[in-house]
């Protein structure tokens, strides 16, 4: 983790950032492997070229000390955080900082406290510093993501083996959660959308019964070792509904187009353009209602985002989803999702599962 702090400082030098301030959450967990309790009491980790330290509520100090030996600048409820923050910034040489990168996920009142203390500083968010670093995964992160993808493969197959007509979506989701737990992963989501429910991209899994002729969207994920999985596959209960084969082929072609377009140096929107172009040219453009993908790491959704407007330049080591879909109201939906890591010659898919649908018999 100290290497990540050194890498952050190098990035700050290159971007001419005097101070980075991070609240409790994903950035701090990635940078230091420190996850203090966060509430309304201001808690910040501040970094400059010459120092670093925590603005730490006294109430949390003893617990947080078990995670790190970095300097604490404590404050109590009776005192308030202002004096402790001023002391911290002085000690790390940031009392006259002119460029500050704020953790975009911190509470607004935390950011306001820092901005009030440094009223002349130019503020930006952390996308050019720690956010940029988090987008490029190292070998350990790749291995963790790959292990999670393999677990998700096994769980998807276990769910398919147990699925039968007459089960509810919630019963299928319970099977998914059970097998993730058996594998030592913490279930995060299990979207099961059967029949017309599949036309809602983020369907709320419920009591709908799986019946013959249904196409079922299954989007599942769980976390282990600080990283997670995310995969979407299709299942058919008996015979495919009318039009299903044509739409599945189009979505698969969109996946292939996105995979072909994803190369280092390409802008993220070009990958979205490639997938979306296939669907638009097939006459289903109005039914592809979301982005082509999202980054993945310590969070299930993080940069880079593969959208029609994104100017992010893709680089080797970035991990993101490719998940085009077509959603036909009142009929069915089809989404196919894989997580990839970008290599010098293109994307490596983390899952080992084909994107063909599971055939669930009577």
C-alpha positions as CSV (number, residue, x, y, z in Angstrom):
1,X,0.0,0.0,0.0
2,X,2.9,2.4,0.6
3,X,3.8,1.9,-3.1
4,X,0.3,3.1,-4.0
5,X,0.9,6.2,-1.8
6,X,4.2,6.9,-3.7
7,X,2.5,6.4,-7.0
8,X,-0.2,8.8,-6.0
9,X,2.4,11.4,-5.1
10,X,4.0,10.9,-8.5
11,X,0.7,11.4,-10.2
12,X,0.1,14.6,-8.1
13,X,3.4,16.0,-9.3
14,X,2.5,15.3,-12.9
15,X,-0.9,16.8,-12.5
16,X,0.3,19.8,-10.4
17,X,-1.9,18.9,-7.5
18,X,-0.8,20.2,-4.1
19,X,-3.3,18.3,-1.9
20,X,-5.4,15.2,-2.3
21,X,-8.2,14.8,0.3
22,X,-10.0,11.5,0.7
23,X,-13.0,10.5,2.8
24,X,-14.0,7.0,4.0
25,X,-14.8,4.8,1.1
26,X,-13.5,3.0,-1.9
27,X,-10.6,5.4,-2.6
28,X,-9.2,5.1,0.9
29,X,-9.7,1.3,0.9
30,X,-7.7,1.0,-2.3
31,X,-5.0,3.4,-1.3
32,X,-4.2,2.3,2.2
33,X,-6.4,-0.8,2.9
34,X,-7.9,1.3,5.7
35,X,-11.7,1.3,6.1
36,X,-12.6,3.5,9.1
37,X,-16.2,3.9,10.2
38,X,-17.7,6.8,8.4
39,X,-20.6,8.9,9.7
40,X,-21.4,12.7,9.8
41,X,-18.2,13.4,11.7
42,X,-15.6,14.8,9.3
43,X,-12.9,12.1,8.7
44,X,-10.3,12.9,6.0
45,X,-7.0,11.5,4.8
46,X,-4.9,14.3,3.4
47,X,-1.8,13.8,1.2
48,X,0.9,16.2,0.0
49,X,4.4,15.7,-1.4
50,X,5.9,16.1,2.1
51,X,3.4,14.6,4.4
52,X,0.1,12.9,5.1
53,X,-2.3,12.4,8.0
54,X,-5.9,11.7,9.1
55,X,-8.4,14.3,10.3
56,X,-9.8,11.8,12.8
57,X,-12.8,12.1,15.1
58,X,-11.7,11.1,18.6
59,X,-14.6,8.7,18.8
60,X,-13.2,6.6,16.0
61,X,-9.5,6.9,16.8
62,X,-9.0,3.8,18.9
63,X,-10.7,1.6,16.4
64,X,-9.0,3.2,13.4
65,X,-5.6,2.9,15.0
66,X,-5.9,-0.9,14.6
67,X,-5.8,-0.4,10.9
68,X,-3.0,2.2,10.4
69,X,0.0,3.9,12.1
70,X,-0.3,7.0,10.0
71,X,-0.6,10.3,12.0
72,X,-3.9,11.2,13.5
73,X,-5.1,14.8,14.0
74,X,-7.9,14.2,16.4
75,X,-10.9,16.3,17.3
76,X,-13.7,15.8,19.8
77,X,-17.4,16.6,19.5
78,X,-16.9,19.4,22.0
79,X,-14.1,21.0,20.1
80,X,-15.2,20.6,16.5
81,X,-12.9,19.7,13.5
82,X,-11.7,23.1,12.4
83,X,-8.6,23.5,14.6
84,X,-7.5,19.9,14.0
85,X,-7.9,20.3,10.2
86,X,-5.9,23.6,10.3
87,X,-3.1,21.8,12.3
88,X,-3.1,18.9,9.9
89,X,-2.8,21.0,6.8
90,X,0.0,23.1,8.4
91,X,2.0,19.9,9.4
92,X,1.8,18.4,5.9
93,X,2.6,21.7,4.1
94,X,-0.9,22.3,2.7
95,X,-1.9,25.4,4.5
96,X,-1.3,27.5,1.4
97,X,-2.3,24.8,-1.1
98,X,-3.5,26.2,-4.4
99,X,-4.8,23.1,-6.1
100,X,-6.8,20.5,-4.3
101,X,-8.2,17.2,-5.6
102,X,-11.3,16.1,-3.6
103,X,-12.7,12.6,-3.3
104,X,-15.8,12.9,-5.3
105,X,-17.6,10.4,-3.1
106,X,-17.0,12.2,0.2
107,X,-19.9,14.0,2.0
108,X,-20.5,17.5,0.8
109,X,-20.1,18.9,4.3
110,X,-16.6,17.3,4.5
111,X,-15.7,19.0,1.2
112,X,-17.2,22.3,2.4
113,X,-15.1,22.2,5.6
114,X,-11.9,21.8,3.5
115,X,-12.9,24.4,1.0
116,X,-13.7,26.9,3.8
117,X,-10.3,26.2,5.3
118,X,-8.5,26.7,1.9
119,X,-10.7,29.4,0.3
120,X,-8.2,30.4,-2.4
121,X,-7.5,26.8,-3.6
122,X,-8.6,25.7,-7.0
123,X,-10.8,22.6,-6.5
124,X,-11.1,19.6,-8.8
125,X,-12.2,16.0,-8.2
126,X,-9.9,13.0,-7.9
127,X,-10.4,11.6,-11.4
128,X,-7.0,12.8,-12.6
129,X,-5.2,11.4,-9.5
130,X,-6.3,8.5,-7.5
131,X,-9.3,7.8,-9.8
132,X,-6.9,7.5,-12.8
133,X,-4.6,5.1,-10.8
134,X,-7.5,2.9,-9.7
135,X,-8.6,2.4,-13.4
136,X,-5.4,0.5,-14.2
137,X,-5.3,-2.8,-12.4
138,X,-2.1,-4.6,-11.3
139,X,-1.4,-8.3,-11.3
140,X,-2.9,-8.9,-7.8
141,X,-6.1,-7.0,-8.7
142,X,-6.4,-9.0,-11.9
143,X,-6.0,-12.3,-10.0
144,X,-8.7,-11.3,-7.5
145,X,-11.1,-10.3,-10.3
146,X,-10.3,-13.5,-12.2
147,X,-11.1,-15.6,-9.1
148,X,-14.3,-13.8,-8.6
149,X,-15.3,-14.3,-12.2
150,X,-14.6,-18.0,-11.9
151,X,-16.8,-18.2,-8.8
152,X,-19.6,-16.4,-10.6
153,X,-19.3,-18.9,-13.5
154,X,-19.8,-21.8,-11.1
155,X,-22.7,-20.1,-9.3
156,X,-24.5,-19.4,-12.6
157,X,-24.2,-23.0,-13.6
158,X,-25.4,-24.1,-10.2
159,X,-28.5,-21.9,-10.6
160,X,-29.2,-23.3,-14.0
161,X,-28.9,-26.9,-12.7
162,X,-31.5,-26.1,-10.0
163,X,-34.0,-24.0,-12.1
164,X,-37.3,-25.5,-13.0
165,X,-40.6,-24.2,-14.4
166,X,-42.9,-23.2,-11.4
167,X,-40.1,-21.7,-9.4
168,X,-40.2,-18.0,-8.6
169,X,-37.5,-15.4,-9.4
170,X,-36.9,-15.1,-5.7
171,X,-36.3,-18.8,-5.3
172,X,-33.7,-18.7,-8.1
173,X,-32.1,-15.7,-6.5
174,X,-31.9,-17.6,-3.2
175,X,-30.0,-20.4,-4.9
176,X,-27.6,-17.9,-6.4
177,X,-27.0,-16.3,-3.0
178,X,-26.6,-19.7,-1.3
179,X,-23.9,-20.8,-3.8
180,X,-22.0,-17.5,-3.6
181,X,-21.9,-17.9,0.2
182,X,-20.7,-21.5,0.0
183,X,-17.9,-20.2,-2.3
184,X,-16.9,-17.7,0.4
185,X,-18.2,-14.7,-1.5
186,X,-20.6,-12.1,-0.2
187,X,-23.6,-11.9,-2.5
188,X,-24.1,-8.4,-3.8
189,X,-27.0,-8.7,-6.4
190,X,-29.0,-11.3,-8.2
191,X,-31.3,-9.9,-10.9
192,X,-33.6,-12.6,-12.2
193,X,-36.1,-11.3,-14.7
194,X,-38.3,-13.9,-16.4
195,X,-40.5,-13.3,-19.4
196,X,-41.6,-9.7,-19.8
197,X,-39.8,-8.7,-16.6
198,X,-36.5,-9.2,-18.5
199,X,-37.4,-6.0,-20.4
200,X,-36.6,-4.0,-17.3
201,X,-32.7,-3.7,-17.3
202,X,-32.6,-3.5,-13.4
203,X,-35.7,-5.5,-12.7
204,X,-36.5,-6.0,-9.0
205,X,-36.5,-9.8,-8.5
206,X,-39.8,-10.8,-7.2
207,X,-42.5,-13.5,-7.0
208,X,-43.1,-14.0,-10.7
209,X,-43.2,-17.7,-11.6
210,X,-40.9,-19.1,-14.3
211,X,-43.0,-20.7,-17.0
212,X,-42.5,-22.5,-20.2
213,X,-41.6,-20.2,-23.1
214,X,-39.9,-17.6,-20.8
215,X,-36.5,-16.1,-21.5
216,X,-34.8,-15.3,-18.2
217,X,-32.2,-12.5,-17.7
218,X,-29.8,-13.4,-14.9
219,X,-27.4,-10.7,-13.8
220,X,-25.4,-11.8,-10.7
221,X,-22.4,-10.7,-8.7
222,X,-20.6,-11.1,-5.3
223,X,-17.6,-9.9,-3.5
224,X,-14.5,-11.7,-2.2
225,X,-11.0,-10.4,-1.2
226,X,-12.0,-6.8,-1.8
227,X,-13.1,-7.3,-5.4
228,X,-16.3,-8.6,-7.0
229,X,-17.9,-10.3,-10.0
230,X,-20.6,-9.2,-12.5
231,X,-21.9,-11.4,-15.2
232,X,-25.2,-11.6,-17.2
233,X,-26.4,-14.6,-19.1
234,X,-29.7,-15.9,-20.4
235,X,-31.7,-19.0,-19.7
236,X,-34.7,-20.4,-21.6
237,X,-37.5,-22.3,-19.9
238,X,-38.5,-24.7,-22.6
239,X,-38.9,-23.3,-26.1
240,X,-37.6,-19.8,-26.9
241,X,-40.3,-17.1,-27.3
242,X,-40.9,-15.7,-30.8
243,X,-38.1,-13.4,-32.0
244,X,-35.7,-14.5,-29.3
245,X,-33.1,-16.1,-31.6
246,X,-32.9,-13.1,-33.8
247,X,-32.4,-10.7,-30.9
248,X,-29.9,-12.9,-29.1
249,X,-27.8,-13.0,-32.3
250,X,-27.9,-9.2,-32.6
251,X,-26.8,-8.7,-29.0
252,X,-24.0,-11.3,-29.4
253,X,-22.9,-9.4,-32.5
254,X,-22.9,-6.2,-30.5
255,X,-20.7,-7.8,-27.9
256,X,-18.3,-9.0,-30.6
257,X,-18.1,-5.5,-32.1
258,X,-17.3,-4.0,-28.8
259,X,-14.6,-6.5,-28.1
260,X,-13.1,-5.8,-31.5
261,X,-13.2,-2.0,-30.9
262,X,-11.7,-2.1,-27.4
263,X,-8.0,-1.4,-27.8
264,X,-5.5,0.7,-25.9
265,X,-5.6,4.3,-27.2
266,X,-9.3,4.1,-28.2
267,X,-11.7,6.4,-26.5
268,X,-14.4,4.7,-24.5
269,X,-17.2,6.1,-26.6
270,X,-15.8,4.2,-29.6
271,X,-16.5,0.9,-27.9
272,X,-20.1,2.1,-27.1
273,X,-20.4,3.3,-30.7
274,X,-19.4,-0.2,-32.0
275,X,-21.9,-2.1,-29.9
276,X,-24.7,0.5,-30.4
277,X,-24.1,0.6,-34.2
278,X,-24.8,-3.1,-34.5
279,X,-28.1,-2.7,-32.6
280,X,-29.2,0.5,-34.4
281,X,-28.4,-1.0,-37.8
282,X,-30.6,-4.0,-36.9
283,X,-33.6,-1.8,-36.2
284,X,-33.5,-2.1,-32.4
285,X,-31.7,1.1,-31.5
286,X,-34.6,2.4,-29.4
287,X,-34.5,-0.7,-27.3
288,X,-30.9,-0.4,-26.2
289,X,-31.5,2.0,-23.3
290,X,-28.2,2.0,-21.3
291,X,-24.4,2.4,-21.7
292,X,-22.3,-0.5,-23.1
293,X,-20.3,-0.9,-19.9
294,X,-18.8,0.3,-16.6
295,X,-15.4,-0.1,-15.0
296,X,-15.0,-2.6,-12.2
297,X,-12.5,-3.0,-9.3
298,X,-13.0,-2.5,-5.6
299,X,-16.5,-1.2,-6.6
300,X,-18.9,-2.9,-9.0
301,X,-19.4,0.4,-10.8
302,X,-16.4,2.7,-11.2
303,X,-14.6,4.4,-14.0
304,X,-14.1,4.0,-16.9
305,X,-17.6,4.2,-18.1
306,X,-18.3,3.0,-21.6
307,X,-20.8,5.5,-22.7
308,X,-21.7,7.3,-26.0
309,X,-20.2,10.5,-24.7
310,X,-17.1,9.3,-22.8
311,X,-13.8,10.8,-23.9
312,X,-11.8,8.6,-21.6
313,X,-8.9,7.0,-23.4
314,X,-8.7,3.3,-22.7
315,X,-5.4,2.0,-21.4
316,X,-3.8,-1.3,-20.9
317,X,-4.8,-2.7,-17.5
318,X,-8.3,-1.2,-17.4
319,X,-11.1,-3.5,-16.4
320,X,-14.7,-2.9,-17.5
321,X,-17.9,-4.6,-18.6
322,X,-19.2,-5.1,-22.1
323,X,-23.0,-5.6,-21.8
324,X,-25.2,-4.5,-24.6
325,X,-28.9,-5.4,-24.4
326,X,-32.2,-5.2,-26.2
327,X,-35.3,-4.8,-24.1
328,X,-38.7,-5.4,-25.8
329,X,-41.6,-4.2,-23.5
330,X,-44.2,-6.8,-22.7
331,X,-42.1,-9.6,-24.4
332,X,-38.6,-10.2,-23.1
333,X,-35.1,-8.7,-22.7
334,X,-31.7,-10.0,-23.6
335,X,-28.4,-8.7,-22.1
336,X,-25.0,-10.4,-22.4
337,X,-22.3,-9.2,-20.1
338,X,-18.7,-10.0,-19.7
339,X,-15.9,-8.3,-17.6
340,X,-12.7,-7.8,-19.5
341,X,-9.2,-6.5,-18.8
342,X,-7.6,-4.6,-21.6
343,X,-4.3,-6.0,-22.8
344,X,-1.9,-4.6,-25.3
345,X,-3.6,-6.6,-28.1
346,X,-7.2,-6.2,-26.9
347,X,-9.6,-7.4,-24.2
348,X,-9.2,-10.6,-22.1
349,X,-12.6,-11.9,-20.9
350,X,-12.4,-12.9,-17.3
351,X,-15.3,-15.4,-17.4
352,X,-14.8,-18.8,-18.9
353,X,-18.5,-19.3,-19.8
354,X,-19.8,-19.1,-23.4
355,X,-22.6,-16.5,-23.9
356,X,-25.0,-19.1,-25.2
357,X,-28.2,-19.5,-23.1
358,X,-28.9,-22.3,-20.7
359,X,-31.7,-24.6,-21.8
360,X,-33.9,-25.4,-18.8
361,X,-36.1,-28.5,-19.4
362,X,-39.4,-29.5,-18.1
